[in-house]
Amino acid sequence: MQRANSPFQIPSGLKPYFQEYNLANLNIADDANLIIQRTLEFGAWDEIRWLFQTYRSKRIRQFVRQYGERGLKPVTFNYWRKLLGIRKWKKSPFFMAEGELWNH
């Protein structure tokens, strides 16, 4: 991973997915989960390559294991979980069985 206090640039293709943030204030170490989540969810291959060069596979696997089920769309989570070979992960505490929203 790049040094925490070194300047870094989020790839320009990802900037629309960080609209609510001032990119100059994002810190590569402190905001790692946010950056990993948005890049895995919305990044093209060039941005994904940048992500793995910046954070390395171990850190990205840690994110998917701990926060992926809650932080990513189900299809995105399953894609990265299978691609990274993750068999165990932290389950979401908000499980809802299909079709049980209304009991009337």
Secondary structure by P-SEA (a helix, b strand, c coil): cccccbbbbcccccccccccccccccccccaaaaaaaaaaacccaaaaaaaaaaccaaaaaaaaaccccccccaaaaaaaaaaacccccccccccccccccccc
